[in-house]
Amino acid sequence: MQARSRILWPDDDERDADPAPARHQLYERLLGASFARLPAQLRRFHARPGGTAEFAMEVTYEPGVLRSALSALLRLPAPCARAPGRLVVTVRDDREVWERIFPDTKLRTVHWIDGDRLVEETGPLQFVFDVDANERGLRFSSIACRFFGCTLPQWLVPRIEAAARADERGWNLLVSIAVPVLGRLATYGGPVTPLP
C-alpha cells in the first residue's frame, strides 16, 4: 500500500506545535501562589494584560507649608473631597505603566519586579515595596527608595503604605505617604471600579 503524501503549508508547523504557555502578568509573577488568594475583582484586573478603571479619591494634605510643598513636588493631586479620575494600565515587555489621571494632574509610574519585590518608579525616584496578598486584597509597604538608581539611607526614605480591599464593584484604595521628621504628608483613597 502506498503512503499518502501530505501537502505542507507554510504555517502547518505552527498549527501542529503545542501552543505557547500563557504569559503571566506582573502581579501573577510577583505573588506566585498567593495570587490565587486574592478576591476575584483584583485577580481579574491583575491577570489581564493592562486595564482601565474609574475612581473617586478623597485627597488630604497634612497641615503645613513644607508638607504641602513636598506633596506638590511629588506631583500628588490637589486636596479634594472627591477627585474623579481614571486609571490606565498598559503592559510594556515585563513592566506595567500605571497612569492615574486626576482633574488637575496625571500621576504616571512604572512597575516591575526586582527579586521578590515590586519597584515603582516616578521620575528619578524608585520605591521598593513588599507586597502581601490575602483574601481581602493587597497590601503594599515601601522598604527602600532609590534616587537616580542610588539607594537612599533609611533616615531619608519616604514611607508609602497602601491597601487595596475588594468590594462588590471593584476595590477601595487607601494610600498614605510620609517622610522622615515631618511625618505624614498626604493620604488619598476611595473606590476603584474596573471597566470592561
PEFEN-V14881 format. One record per residue. N is the residue number from 0. OMEGA is omega in whole degrees, -180 to 180 (999 if undefined). Layout:
n=N omega=OMEGA
n=N omega=OMEGA
This chain:
n=0 omega=-177
n=1 omega=179
n=2 omega=178
n=3 omega=177
n=4 omega=-179
n=5 omega=177
n=6 omega=179
n=7 omega=174
n=8 omega=-175
n=9 omega=-177
n=10 omega=-180
n=11 omega=-178
n=12 omega=179
n=13 omega=-179
n=14 omega=-177
n=15 omega=-177
n=16 omega=175
n=17 omega=179
n=18 omega=179
n=19 omega=178
n=20 omega=180
n=21 omega=180
n=22 omega=178
n=23 omega=179
n=24 omega=-171
n=25 omega=-176
n=26 omega=174
n=27 omega=179
n=28 omega=-178
n=29 omega=-172
n=30 omega=-180
n=31 omega=-177
n=32 omega=180
n=33 omega=-180
n=34 omega=-179
n=35 omega=-180
n=36 omega=-177
n=37 omega=172
n=38 omega=-174
n=39 omega=-177
n=40 omega=-180
n=41 omega=180
n=42 omega=180
n=43 omega=-177
n=44 omega=-176
n=45 omega=178
n=46 omega=-179
n=47 omega=174
n=48 omega=-177
n=49 omega=-180
n=50 omega=-180
n=51 omega=178
n=52 omega=173
n=53 omega=179
n=54 omega=173
n=55 omega=-172
n=56 omega=167
n=57 omega=-178
n=58 omega=-178
n=59 omega=171
n=60 omega=173
n=61 omega=-177
n=62 omega=177
n=63 omega=-178
n=64 omega=-178
n=65 omega=177
n=66 omega=179
n=67 omega=180
n=68 omega=178
n=69 omega=178
n=70 omega=178
n=71 omega=179
n=72 omega=177
n=73 omega=179
n=74 omega=176
n=75 omega=178
n=76 omega=179
n=77 omega=177
n=78 omega=-175
n=79 omega=178
n=80 omega=179
n=81 omega=180
n=82 omega=179
n=83 omega=179
n=84 omega=-176
n=85 omega=174
n=86 omega=177
n=87 omega=179
n=88 omega=176
n=89 omega=-179
n=90 omega=174
n=91 omega=-176
n=92 omega=-178
n=93 omega=-179
n=94 omega=174
n=95 omega=176
n=96 omega=-180
n=97 omega=176
n=98 omega=176
n=99 omega=-174
n=100 omega=178
n=101 omega=179
n=102 omega=-174
n=103 omega=-178
n=104 omega=174
n=105 omega=179
n=106 omega=-177
n=107 omega=177
n=108 omega=178
n=109 omega=-179
n=110 omega=170
n=111 omega=-177
n=112 omega=174
n=113 omega=-174
n=114 omega=177
n=115 omega=-178
n=116 omega=177
n=117 omega=173
n=118 omega=176
n=119 omega=-176
n=120 omega=173
n=121 omega=-176
n=122 omega=-179
n=123 omega=-176
n=124 omega=173
n=125 omega=178
n=126 omega=-180
n=127 omega=-174
n=128 omega=159
n=129 omega=180
n=130 omega=178
n=131 omega=178
n=132 omega=173
n=133 omega=-175
n=134 omega=180
n=135 omega=-179
n=136 omega=-176
n=137 omega=175
n=138 omega=-178
n=139 omega=176
n=140 omega=179
n=141 omega=-179
n=142 omega=180
n=143 omega=178
n=144 omega=176
n=145 omega=177
n=146 omega=-172
n=147 omega=176
n=148 omega=-180
n=149 omega=-179
n=150 omega=180
n=151 omega=173
n=152 omega=-174
n=153 omega=-178
n=154 omega=177
n=155 omega=-169
n=156 omega=171
n=157 omega=-179
n=158 omega=178
n=159 omega=175
n=160 omega=179
n=161 omega=177
n=162 omega=174
n=163 omega=-177
n=164 omega=-175
n=165 omega=169
n=166 omega=-173
n=167 omega=-178
n=168 omega=-176
n=169 omega=176
n=170 omega=173
n=171 omega=-178
n=172 omega=172
n=173 omega=-179
n=174 omega=177
n=175 omega=-177
n=176 omega=-179
n=177 omega=176
n=178 omega=178
n=179 omega=179
n=180 omega=-177
n=181 omega=-177
n=182 omega=-175
n=183 omega=176
n=184 omega=-171
n=185 omega=171
n=186 omega=169
n=187 omega=-178
n=188 omega=179
n=189 omega=-177
n=190 omega=176
n=191 omega=-178
n=192 omega=179
n=193 omega=176
n=194 omega=-179
n=195 omega=999
